[in-house]
């Protein structure tokens, strides 16, 4: 449903053009310093309009703490954080009642919820909900920092090109949207996090990664390239008793468990469904296909805004594993 995690658990809520979006974090240790200023950098990275190729919609995205924070410290109770929506333009979406956008969740949302869904801006299926994920990541990153674990993600490819500007220009010239590849690296990951099979590190990360709208694929280490390698070429020789390896084709995970090396994985982000280029698709009212173009404010390349979201969901998974292993206590020591 709308919750994820075992001990460090998050639940997200809201719609793109509703009063706001937000999350509840259950299980955050008591005593963690949390201020409004802590969220500024990552929320700014997620925003549209601050970089070429993103939506001009602008929201202040100042976190409003509704519970769980007292005297700028977590209390151990559930933390509720709200982000208000103040810059929605719902009139752009009236036509989508009749013509669901190809590639978007409009049609399946209508099928699943019987027409009661909030269709404005994609409603609960919107990328606007990633604001809540990023906020959860801010808290999780602070927990990881306490054990010197750092998460960083970056765009490595846009529209099939390593040159990001060229990839964006390719979409601009085509008057269309474009996808991209985002890579995440985590340093300082302790060995032995994760379980074999169903609670492996890869399965938990993959689970939450696919909660990020527009993600189509994930690979760890050498990923699909491993299928073309010999075993002796792919195997990572162990260099010392700490488990450091000469290569890192495994991406820091073996048998579903972290091996103490850098955690490395990549995700593929599809082109934004909402594109101004004319498409031929179904009109639900007439039952016939017709030409259709999406109006309004949309991202040319949603992948540009994904790195900070990917960092956030990764940090939340690792924080949960660390609390399961009791490497992060339920009550943090006083400074």
Secondary structure by P-SEA (a helix, b strand, c coil): cccccccbbbbbbbcccccccbbbbcccccccccccccaaaaaaaacccccccccccccccccccccccccccccccbbbbbbbbcccccccccccccccccccaaaaaaaaacccccccccccccccaaaaaaaaaaaaaaaaaaabbbbbbbbccccccccaaaaaaaaaaacccccbbbbbbbccccccccccccccaaaaaaaaaaccccccccccccccccccccccccbbbbcccccccccccccccccccccccbbbbbbbbccccccccccccccccccbbbbbbbbcccccccccccaaaaaaaaaaaaaaaaaaacccccccccc
